[in-house]
């Protein structure tokens, strides 16, 4: 329920975040489809209807009490042009945590400092709405992503998941003022 309150205040900034709408479906799926590295790091790519699934059912964590109302898909825009997306789940793997299961920028926007700015905005917004920490899992085969997350404060290890060929590292960032 808290996620419906995130990123609802209009911003005059060039970099903005808002809740995804059905009208965003095609643009967001194009960004997902361009993420060809995922297959190399995770052994599988995102389905061709991934965004549709997120908008209608949510990308819920693998727990029995997962609920769609605890899920949010967000659009990142720079100067009103869609440049990325991420999602959050309220309460996984435990209460007080906002879980990021997807964080993607279009290819042209990578390596330009946008990721750090977006993480700072997510951190500020989640802290303001009572979250204690952010968490995620990153492929241990994806050294660039692993370095990015660690540099952005995700330094507490939650665990290692997956298998020997496609291991994922669970990371957490504690939020504080």
N, C-alpha and C positions, 0 to 999 in steps of 0.2 A: 504494500500500500504506500510506503514511503517513496517508492520509486516514481509514482505518479506526480510527486511534488518536485522532483529534480528538474533542473533546467527549464523552469516555467517562466522565469522573469525575463522579459525581452532585454536584449543587450545591444548596445551601440558599437560593440567591438567588431573587428573584421572576422575574428574566429569565434564562431558560435556553435552551440550544441542545443539540440532540441529532440523531442521524442519523435521517432519515426512514424510515418503515416503510410497508408496503403499506396498513395501516389508516389512514394519514394521507392517502391518495390523494384522497379526495373533498374534504376541507377545504382542502388545498393547491390543488387545481384550481379551487375557488371563488375563492380569492385571485387566481390567475392570470387567470381569466375576468373579474374585476372591473378588471383593468388595461387599460382601454379606451384610455388615452393611447398605448399602445405602437403602435397602428396609425397614429396621427398622426405619431409621431416616427420610426418605423422602416418604415412602409409595409405592415406586416403584423402580425397578432396571433398569440398563441400558439395552437397547435392545441388542440382540445377534449380531446385525450388526452395533453397534454404531460407531466403528472406521471406518468402510466402509462409513457410512453416513458423518462422520466428514471429511474424505478425499475427498469425491465427492461433498458434498453440504455445509459442514461446520455445526457447531452447533451454529446457529445464534440466536441472542436475539429476544425477542418478540416485535419487532417494525416494522413498515411498510417499512422503507427504509433500512432494514438490507441487507448487501451485502457480498457475499462469499469472495470477495477480501479483506475484512476487517478482515477476520478470519485466524488464524494460529493454527495448531496442532503441538506440539513439543515433542520430545523424550528426556528423560534424561538417560544418560549412565554413569556407573561407571566402569572404566577399560574396556571400550568397550562392556560391558554387559548392555542390556536394563533393567532399574530398575524402570522406571516411565514415566509419561507423564503429560502434562498440555496443556491447550489451552488459547488463548488470542483473544479478539475481540477489535479492534480499534474503539473507539468512543461510547461506551455504558457505562453508561446511558447518557453520554454527551461527547462532543468533549474533547480531552485531556486525556481521561481515557482509560486504557487498562483493560478490564474486563476478569477475570479468571472464567470460568464456570466449569472447571474440573481441579483438581490437585490430582494425584494419584501416590502412590509409591507401588511397589510390597510388599507383606506381610513381606518378609525377610528384607527389607530395612527400615521399619518403626521404629521409636524410636531410631535412631542411629545418629541423627543430620543432615541427608541429607536434610530434608525438609527446615531447616533454610538456609543451603548453597544454595539450589535451589532458594529460595525466594530472597536471596541476589543477585544472578546472574540475576534473572528476573528484580529486582529493578534497578540494575546497567545498564542493557541493555536498559530497557525502558526509563530511565532517559537520557541516551546517545542519544536516538533517539527522544527526544522531548516530551515524555509523561509527564503529570503533576502529575498523580496519577494512582494507581492500585485499583481495586475494585472487589468485589465478593459477593456472598451470601452463607451463611453457615447455616446448620440446627441448630436451637436452641436446638434440642434434642441431638445433638452430642457435648457433653461437651469437649471431647478431641480435636476435630477440632476447636471448638470455642476458646479454650485456646491457641492452636497453632497459629491461625491467630492473635489474640490480642497480643500475645507475639512477633509476627513478625511485629508489627507496624500498623495493621489494626484496628484503634481505633475510627475512625469517623463513626457514624451510618448513613446509607443512608435511612433505613426504615425497616419495618417488612413486610414480604410477606408470601403468602400461607394461611393456615387455622390454627385453634386452635390445631389440632392434629399434623400437620407437619409444624410448623412455621419456616421461614428462616429469618435470620438477614442479611441485606445488610451492608457491611463494606467497608471502603475506607482507603487507606494509601497514604498520600501526599508524593511525591518524591521531594527530595532536595539534593543539593550537600553537 
